[in-house]
Amino acid sequence: MFPQQIDVALSVNGEAVEARVPAGRHLIDFLRLDLGLTGAHAGCEHGVCGACTVRVDGRSVRGCLMLAAQAHGAEVWTVEGLSETGEIADLQEAFVARNALQCGFCTPGMLVAAQELVASAPAPTREQIRERLSGNYCRCTGYEAIIDAVEAVAQARAGGAAR
């Protein structure tokens, strides 16, 4: 018989967390319901929309496809933690400056995915930005403003002029 509850110990936004969670609880639900970190959203719950994107051990993952138990021993960062450290401040400012957000539902996942891209590819092309963000859906803003914002940050971080 499988256990109904699982003990997990992990780091969330730089702080140690220990909890007993239902065995089938998804990471996004653990973060939102148990820890009150509501920045990332549970959208489609099938890993398609990207609204639940968080960083686990340095890589962005879909929180709706990962169980909380799978994060045992992991380092998890949410948009709240990335905001508090200032790591995504330039992306947030660029999203506002270029009107790359409206309702905000997709924005946390977009920011986490965009940060992973610009940190790993210092000068991504617009096509690379489109490809990387293609798994994050936006139904309000349209993608050009989002791509413009990410491109501007990538150029600024690389020391070039933003367009």
Secondary structure, 3 states (H helix, E strand, C coil): CCCCEEEEEEEECCEEEEEEEECCCEHHHHHHHHCCCCCCCCCCCCCCCCCCEEEECCEEEECCCCEHHHHCCCEEECHHHHHHHCCCHHHHHHHHHCCCCCCCCCHHHHHHHHHHHHHHCCCCCHHHHHHHHCCCCCCCCCHHHHHHHHHHHHHHHCCCCCC
